[in-house]
Amino acid sequence: MKSKTIVGCCLGIVIVTVLVAIFLGRGAAAIFFTKANTGVDPIQVTVESGENVTTVSLKLDDLELLEAASWFKWYGRLTGKAKNIKAGEFTVYPGMSIASLYELFGEGKSAEKEITIIEGWTLAEIDAMLVAREIAEVGEIDAIVADPEFREEFVSLSEIPAGLDIEGFVFPETYRVFADASPRDILRKGLLTFEARVYRGLETEIAANDRSLFEIVTIAAILEREVRGLEDKKKVADLIERRLEIGMPLQMDSTVNYVTGKNDPGILLRDRDVESPYNTYKYPGLPVGPISNPGIESIQAVLDPTPNPYLFFLTTPEGEVIYARTNDEHVGNKNRYLR
């Protein structure tokens, strides 16, 4: 009888040991060894300020992102990582291990989103985009760019004459930012990218040019709004320089549109008389500052223009640029291509 009892006890111990081993093995696998299934759409998980490990574990469990909520809580409390969960919006893939979830929540690796600033956009258009996406309040961008402490962060902005905003110096690009990125964060990315790609990236070419960085950006901003394609931009860059050399008004429709807020390929006659130092019909020389935020191609066109004999150009509705040497030839082109 004793031997049977002993055998029974041993068998029970073995069973318990096996069960514990399985339990611990499954726990270890859930904590460390499961892999995220990136072949399916991720789930956005929002952790509100003040939420603790219990509420977060329940949220993950409800979304079927945890094999066992208890293991999530146990591991977090045992390691102290439960206290490091941060608020934010996070991208979670099914199958992520508990350890990787704590890394995500604890290090603040919140979900990212894309913000695209289009080449040739103005600050007003950037502002409208951020407001539409509920990232900025109306007027918030104006307040940021007027903040002297913010502007002092960027050495390139010292090139801008007093009294002007940062138009022209926000580099157009598609940026990946955290989901909770502020308008200031986004502008900072655009300005830092300008400094990397233009201020430092083209430093040698800019130093060799007769014009200042501010003038180069001002011309590039016109090119961005007037023509497409590098070859046409390089031709129009040379055309602009020769008009400036002979004292001929630039008469660029894009500079008038910047004042009126319109985006018409051809401006009204009355708009040409609008009072503004940006109006190149009314005032000779360059406009007082950039009329858009140009891309790298337009800036390179100013630095390396293509010599040509033309003083006039127009863009057809199909986007083709037609050049002319004289005003009479230009009028003929207007009658032929724009009517």
Backbone torsions as a table, in degrees:
resi	resn	phi	psi	omega
1	MET	NA	-40.6	-179.4
2	LYS	-63.3	-40.2	-178.8
3	SER	-64.2	-37.7	178.6
4	LYS	-66.7	-38.2	178.6
5	THR	-64.4	-43.6	-179.9
6	ILE	-62.7	-44.8	179.2
7	VAL	-60.3	-42.0	179.5
8	GLY	-63.2	-42.2	179.1
9	CYS	-63.4	-44.1	-179.5
10	CYS	-62.9	-41.3	179.2
11	LEU	-63.4	-39.7	178.0
12	GLY	-64.0	-41.7	178.8
13	ILE	-62.9	-41.7	179.5
14	VAL	-62.0	-45.2	-179.4
15	ILE	-61.9	-45.8	179.0
16	VAL	-61.3	-43.2	-179.9
17	THR	-61.0	-43.7	179.1
18	VAL	-63.2	-44.1	179.8
19	LEU	-63.3	-42.4	178.2
20	VAL	-63.1	-42.0	179.9
21	ALA	-62.4	-43.3	178.3
22	ILE	-63.0	-44.4	-179.5
23	PHE	-60.2	-48.4	-179.8
24	LEU	-67.0	-36.5	178.9
25	GLY	-63.6	-43.8	177.4
26	ARG	-64.9	-37.7	178.3
27	GLY	-64.6	-45.5	179.5
28	ALA	-62.2	-39.7	178.9
29	ALA	-63.9	-43.8	-179.6
30	ALA	-64.5	-35.0	-177.0
31	ILE	-77.2	-42.8	-168.2
32	PHE	-117.2	-30.1	-162.5
33	PHE	-112.2	-10.1	176.6
34	THR	-70.9	150.7	-176.3
35	LYS	-117.8	143.5	179.6
36	ALA	-66.2	138.9	176.7
37	ASN	-92.1	90.7	-177.3
38	THR	-81.4	1.6	178.2
39	GLY	-83.4	-3.1	177.9
40	VAL	-119.4	167.1	179.9
41	ASP	-67.3	135.8	177.2
42	PRO	-73.1	167.4	178.5
43	ILE	-115.6	132.1	178.5
44	GLN	-83.4	122.5	-179.4
45	VAL	-114.7	123.5	179.5
46	THR	-102.1	123.9	175.4
47	VAL	-105.1	115.3	-178.8
48	GLU	-80.1	153.8	176.8
49	SER	-59.2	130.2	179.3
50	GLY	96.0	-11.6	178.5
51	GLU	-70.0	144.8	-178.3
52	ASN	-112.3	-176.3	-175.4
53	VAL	-61.7	-32.6	-180.0
54	THR	-67.4	-48.6	-178.9
55	THR	-66.6	-37.0	179.4
56	VAL	-68.1	-41.2	179.2
57	SER	-64.2	-39.8	177.5
58	LEU	-65.0	-39.6	179.3
59	LYS	-63.6	-45.2	178.8
60	LEU	-65.3	-37.7	179.4
61	ASP	-66.0	-43.0	178.2
62	ASP	-60.8	-33.4	179.8
63	LEU	-86.9	5.4	179.3
64	GLU	58.9	41.3	178.7
65	LEU	-106.4	0.8	178.5
66	LEU	-128.2	139.0	174.0
67	GLU	-75.3	-34.7	178.3
68	ALA	-152.8	116.9	-178.9
69	ALA	-63.2	-31.8	-178.1
70	SER	-63.9	-38.2	178.3
71	TRP	-66.0	-37.3	177.8
72	PHE	-60.5	-46.7	-179.7
73	LYS	-67.5	-44.4	-177.5
74	TRP	-60.9	-46.9	-178.3
75	TYR	-65.0	-41.0	-178.7
76	GLY	-65.2	-41.2	-179.0
77	ARG	-73.7	-38.2	-178.5
78	LEU	-65.9	-39.3	-177.5
79	THR	-90.3	-11.1	-177.2
80	GLY	84.5	-0.9	-177.5
81	LYS	-74.0	-17.1	178.7
82	ALA	-62.0	-27.5	-179.2
83	LYS	-80.0	-10.4	-174.7
84	ASN	-101.0	6.0	179.9
85	ILE	-65.0	128.4	-177.9
86	LYS	-106.5	153.2	176.1
87	ALA	-74.2	150.5	178.6
88	GLY	154.6	-178.0	176.8
89	GLU	-110.4	125.8	-171.8
90	PHE	-124.6	145.2	176.7
91	THR	-94.5	115.7	-175.7
92	VAL	-119.4	128.0	175.6
93	TYR	-95.7	141.6	174.2
94	PRO	-56.3	141.2	178.0
95	GLY	91.7	-4.2	178.9
96	MET	-62.2	138.9	178.9
97	SER	-69.4	158.4	178.5
98	ILE	-61.0	-40.0	179.5
99	ALA	-61.9	-41.9	-179.7
100	SER	-70.6	-30.7	176.3
101	LEU	-65.5	-42.2	178.1
102	TYR	-66.4	-34.4	176.2
103	GLU	-63.8	-42.0	179.3
104	LEU	-63.9	-51.7	-177.1
105	PHE	-73.1	-35.1	-174.4
106	GLY	-79.2	-30.2	-178.5
107	GLU	-95.6	3.1	176.3
108	GLY	70.7	27.8	178.3
109	LYS	-79.4	74.0	-175.4
110	SER	-75.3	166.8	-178.9
111	ALA	-58.5	148.3	178.9
112	GLU	-107.0	160.9	173.6
113	LYS	-141.3	162.4	-179.4
114	GLU	-100.0	136.5	174.6
115	ILE	-122.4	119.5	-178.5
116	THR	-107.8	123.5	172.7
117	ILE	-105.5	115.8	-174.4
118	ILE	-77.9	142.4	176.0
119	GLU	-59.5	129.6	-179.9
120	GLY	92.6	-4.3	176.0
121	TRP	-68.6	149.0	174.1
122	THR	-93.4	169.6	174.7
123	LEU	-59.9	-35.4	178.9
124	ALA	-63.4	-38.3	179.7
125	GLU	-72.6	-36.4	174.8
126	ILE	-62.9	-43.5	178.5
127	ASP	-59.9	-45.2	-178.7
128	ALA	-62.6	-39.3	178.7
129	MET	-64.3	-45.0	-178.9
130	LEU	-67.5	-35.8	176.7
131	VAL	-67.4	-43.4	-179.7
132	ALA	-62.2	-32.8	180.0
133	ARG	-90.3	8.5	177.1
134	GLU	59.0	35.0	176.1
135	ILE	-97.2	-30.4	-178.6
136	ALA	-129.2	154.5	172.0
137	GLU	-88.6	156.4	177.8
138	VAL	-58.2	128.3	179.1
139	GLY	87.0	-6.0	-176.6
140	GLU	-67.2	-38.9	-180.0
141	ILE	-62.4	-43.2	179.1
142	ASP	-58.2	-41.3	-179.2
143	ALA	-66.4	-38.0	-178.8
144	ILE	-67.5	-47.8	-175.8
145	VAL	-70.3	-17.5	177.8
146	ALA	-89.6	-5.6	-177.9
147	ASP	-77.8	112.1	-177.3
148	PRO	-60.1	-35.5	179.6
149	GLU	-65.7	-38.3	177.4
150	PHE	-65.6	-43.8	-177.4
151	ARG	-67.3	-29.6	-179.5
152	GLU	-67.7	-14.2	178.8
153	GLU	-69.6	-18.4	-169.9
154	PHE	-122.3	115.8	-175.7
155	VAL	-64.4	-32.8	-177.9
156	SER	-64.0	-26.7	-177.8
157	LEU	-71.1	-12.3	175.5
158	SER	-67.6	-15.0	178.4
159	GLU	-76.0	-15.9	-175.7
160	ILE	-83.3	129.1	178.0
161	PRO	-60.1	153.3	-179.8
162	ALA	-59.6	141.8	176.5
163	GLY	94.3	-8.3	-179.4
164	LEU	-106.5	155.0	178.1
165	ASP	-84.9	-164.1	-173.6
166	ILE	-97.5	17.2	177.6
167	GLU	-50.6	131.7	177.8
168	GLY	100.1	-17.8	-172.7
169	PHE	-108.9	5.9	174.8
170	VAL	-96.6	111.2	-170.8
171	PHE	-72.8	127.0	179.1
172	PRO	-70.8	128.5	-176.1
173	GLU	-171.9	163.0	169.5
174	THR	-94.8	117.0	-175.6
175	TYR	-107.9	139.6	170.7
176	ARG	-97.3	121.9	-177.7
177	VAL	-130.3	160.8	175.7
178	PHE	-63.4	152.0	-176.2
179	ALA	-58.5	-29.7	-178.9
180	ASP	-98.8	19.1	-179.7
181	ALA	-60.3	139.0	-179.6
182	SER	-90.5	164.6	174.9
183	PRO	-55.7	-36.4	178.2
184	ARG	-63.5	-41.0	178.1
185	ASP	-60.7	-42.7	-176.7
186	ILE	-69.5	-44.5	176.2
187	LEU	-61.9	-38.5	179.0
188	ARG	-60.6	-41.7	177.9
189	LYS	-61.5	-44.9	-179.7
190	GLY	-63.5	-40.2	-179.5
191	LEU	-72.7	-39.6	178.2
192	LEU	-67.3	-35.2	177.7
193	THR	-68.0	-38.3	174.9
194	PHE	-59.3	-44.0	-178.9
195	GLU	-64.6	-36.9	-179.3
196	ALA	-74.6	-43.5	-173.3
197	ARG	-84.9	-31.9	-173.9
198	VAL	-112.3	-63.0	-174.0
199	TYR	-56.6	-44.1	177.3
200	ARG	-99.3	-37.4	-176.8
201	GLY	-64.8	-31.4	179.6
202	LEU	-115.7	26.1	-174.8
203	GLU	-56.6	-43.9	-178.5
204	THR	-64.8	-46.5	-179.3
205	GLU	-64.7	-39.1	179.4
206	ILE	-66.7	-41.6	179.9
207	ALA	-63.6	-30.6	-178.4
208	ALA	-82.9	-9.8	-177.8
209	ASN	-87.2	150.3	-179.7
210	ASP	-74.5	-17.6	-177.0
211	ARG	-99.1	154.6	177.0
212	SER	-73.6	164.8	177.0
213	LEU	-57.5	-41.6	-178.7
214	PHE	-62.1	-42.2	178.5
215	GLU	-67.4	-38.3	178.2
216	ILE	-61.5	-45.0	179.3
217	VAL	-66.3	-36.7	179.8
218	THR	-62.7	-44.1	178.0
219	ILE	-68.3	-43.6	-179.9
220	ALA	-60.3	-35.2	179.9
221	ALA	-65.4	-34.8	175.8
222	ILE	-68.2	-46.7	179.6
223	LEU	-56.3	-41.0	-177.0
224	GLU	-61.3	-32.9	-177.3
225	ARG	-93.7	-11.9	-173.9
226	GLU	-101.1	-43.5	-173.2
227	VAL	-137.6	161.4	177.3
228	ARG	-112.8	156.5	174.5
229	GLY	84.4	139.9	-174.8
230	LEU	-63.2	-41.7	-176.2
231	GLU	-63.6	-44.2	178.0
232	ASP	-67.7	-37.4	178.0
233	LYS	-62.6	-39.7	179.5
234	LYS	-67.4	-36.0	177.5
235	LYS	-68.7	-45.5	-178.9
236	VAL	-68.5	-31.1	175.7
237	ALA	-61.3	-41.8	177.7
238	ASP	-68.4	-39.7	178.3
239	LEU	-59.8	-43.8	179.2
240	ILE	-61.7	-44.5	-179.4
241	GLU	-61.5	-40.2	-179.1
242	ARG	-72.8	-33.0	173.0
243	ARG	-63.1	-42.1	179.0
244	LEU	-64.6	-38.4	-178.8
245	GLU	-63.5	-38.0	-176.9
246	ILE	-95.4	4.4	178.0
247	GLY	76.5	20.4	179.9
248	MET	-85.6	131.2	178.8
249	PRO	-57.1	143.0	-179.4
250	LEU	-68.4	-37.6	177.6
251	GLN	50.0	52.6	179.1
252	MET	-95.4	122.0	-179.3
253	ASP	-58.3	-33.3	-177.4
254	SER	-61.3	-31.0	-179.9
255	THR	-72.3	-31.0	176.5
256	VAL	-73.4	-41.9	177.7
257	ASN	-59.7	-33.5	179.2
258	TYR	-62.8	-35.2	-179.3
259	VAL	-77.4	-44.6	-174.7
260	THR	-81.7	-18.0	-177.3
261	GLY	82.2	4.8	178.4
262	LYS	-85.2	171.0	178.0
263	ASN	-136.8	44.0	-175.3
264	ASP	-86.5	139.4	176.8
265	PRO	-66.0	-27.6	176.2
266	GLY	-130.6	129.8	-174.7
267	ILE	-91.2	159.7	176.2
268	LEU	-76.2	151.0	-179.3
269	LEU	-59.4	-38.1	-178.5
270	ARG	-68.5	-25.6	179.7
271	ASP	-70.0	-24.1	-179.1
272	ARG	-65.4	-19.2	-178.1
273	ASP	-96.2	4.9	-178.7
274	VAL	-60.0	137.2	-175.4
275	GLU	-83.0	111.7	177.9
276	SER	-170.8	140.9	176.7
277	PRO	-69.2	-5.8	174.5
278	TYR	-86.7	-14.6	-175.1
279	ASN	-78.3	105.6	-177.2
280	THR	-83.8	1.2	168.4
281	TYR	-83.1	-36.7	-174.9
282	LYS	-87.4	-33.1	-176.2
283	TYR	-124.8	135.2	179.1
284	PRO	-73.3	166.8	178.5
285	GLY	82.6	-170.8	178.9
286	LEU	-73.2	153.3	171.3
287	PRO	-62.0	165.0	-174.3
288	VAL	-62.6	-22.7	179.6
289	GLY	-165.9	178.4	179.1
290	PRO	-60.2	147.2	179.0
291	ILE	-105.9	3.8	177.9
292	SER	-165.4	179.1	174.7
293	ASN	-106.1	100.7	-172.2
294	PRO	-78.3	155.0	175.3
295	GLY	-84.8	175.4	-175.2
296	ILE	-63.3	-34.2	-178.3
297	GLU	-62.8	-42.3	-180.0
298	SER	-67.5	-37.7	178.1
299	ILE	-66.5	-41.7	177.8
300	GLN	-64.5	-33.2	178.4
301	ALA	-63.8	-38.8	178.1
302	VAL	-66.5	-37.3	-178.3
303	LEU	-75.9	-21.4	-178.2
304	ASP	-140.7	67.7	-176.9
305	PRO	-71.8	158.9	177.3
306	THR	-98.8	114.6	178.9
307	PRO	-58.5	136.9	179.3
308	ASN	-157.8	165.0	-175.3
309	PRO	-91.7	6.6	-170.1
310	TYR	-88.9	150.0	175.0
311	LEU	-121.2	-7.9	-176.6
312	PHE	-135.2	153.1	174.0
313	PHE	-157.2	158.9	171.8
314	LEU	-144.7	159.7	178.6
315	THR	-115.5	124.6	-179.5
316	THR	-72.5	164.1	176.7
317	PRO	-57.4	-23.8	178.5
318	GLU	-85.4	-3.9	177.5
319	GLY	96.0	0.9	178.3
320	GLU	-78.3	138.3	179.8
321	VAL	-97.7	125.2	-179.2
322	ILE	-111.8	127.7	-175.4
323	TYR	-106.3	157.4	178.2
324	ALA	-146.7	149.4	178.8
325	ARG	-87.9	-35.1	-176.4
326	THR	-122.1	165.2	179.4
327	ASN	-66.3	-38.6	178.9
328	ASP	-60.7	-43.0	178.5
329	GLU	-64.5	-37.2	179.7
330	HIS	-66.0	-43.1	177.8
331	VAL	-61.6	-41.0	177.3
332	GLY	-61.5	-40.0	178.1
333	ASN	-65.3	-37.3	177.4
334	LYS	-61.9	-45.3	-179.7
335	ASN	-63.9	-33.6	-176.3
336	ARG	-81.1	-41.4	-170.5
337	TYR	-104.1	-18.7	-174.5
338	LEU	-112.4	5.6	-179.8
339	ARG	-126.6	NA	NA
